[in-house]
Amino acid sequence: MEDIYKKRYKQQVQPVIHKKVKVEMRKNLKEARQRAGMTQQQMADKLEISLVYYQKIEQGSRTGDFVLWDMLEDITGVHQRILREISNNHLDKESNPLAH
């Protein structure tokens, strides 16, 4: 019986992230990291987090906290609103400030 409650709790608490959101978040972070000339490991080291945790953030399966996004903004020089962009506004190269 306890497992049923845990399963329901996880379903209610876990945020639903659509595939497009994951792709967009990963794309913006990846492009910003690459423009900064950093590997995922180097970025994780700079943020003082594990490689796996950074990879999950870049993939969109983890969100990270506000301090982390502030640090990402400082490191990449890209505003965190763009790094965390979840709309389809920056899918084409012309409107994406990272795709120059």
N, C-alpha and C positions, 0 to 999 in steps of 0.2 A: 504494500500500500504506500509506503514511504517513497518508493521509486516513482510512482505516478505523480505525486506532489512535486518532486524534484523536476521531473520532465515538464510539467505544466509551468512551473516557476521559470525554468530556463526558456521556454517558449515565449513567455510574457516579457521577461527581462531582456533577453538578447535582442539587440536592434536588427531590423531587417535592412540589409544593404543590397540594393539591386546590382546586378552585374555591371550595368553602365556606370554606376557610381564607383564601383571598385576600379574599373578600367580607367576612368578619368582621374581618380585620385592617384593611382599608380603612375599614370602617364605624366602628370604634372610634377610629382615628386621625383620621378626618375629623370626627367628632362632637367630639372633644376639641379639635382645632384650631379649629373653628368656635366652640365655647364660649369659647375663649381670644380670640375676635374677630380671628383671623388668616387671611390668605389663604395659599395654598400658597407663594407667592413670599416673603411675610413670614416664614413658618416656615423656609423654606430659608435665607433670609438670616440669621436668628437662629441656625440650626444651622451656618452657614458651609459649606453644601453647595450644589450646583447645584439649580435648580428641577426639572430632569429626574430627578435622583437622589432628591429628596424625593418626587416624584410616584410613582416606582417603589416606594418604601417604602410609601407610602400605598396603592398598588394591590396590594401584597403580592408583587410580583415581585422585590424586593430586601429583604434583612433588616436591613441596617445593623449597626453594631457596638455594643458595650456602652456606650461613651461617648455615642453618639448617643441611645440609649434612656434613659440617665440624664438627658441634657439635655431630651429630650421630656417626661419625667416632671416635671422642674423647671419647664418652661415651661407645661405644661398643668395641673399639679396633680393629674394622674391617674396612679396607680401603673402602672409599665411592664408589670406582669403583665396588667393590664386592657387596656392599649394593644396588647399583643402576643397577646391572648387568641386561641386557635385552636380552642377547643371551642365547642359550640353552647349553652353555658350562658347567654349574654347575647343571645339572638336576640329575645326578646320584651321589650316596653317595661317590664313589671313587674319583671323580674329584671336589667335592664341599668342599671347605675348612671349611665351617661351619657345615658340617654333619659328625662330628667325634664321 
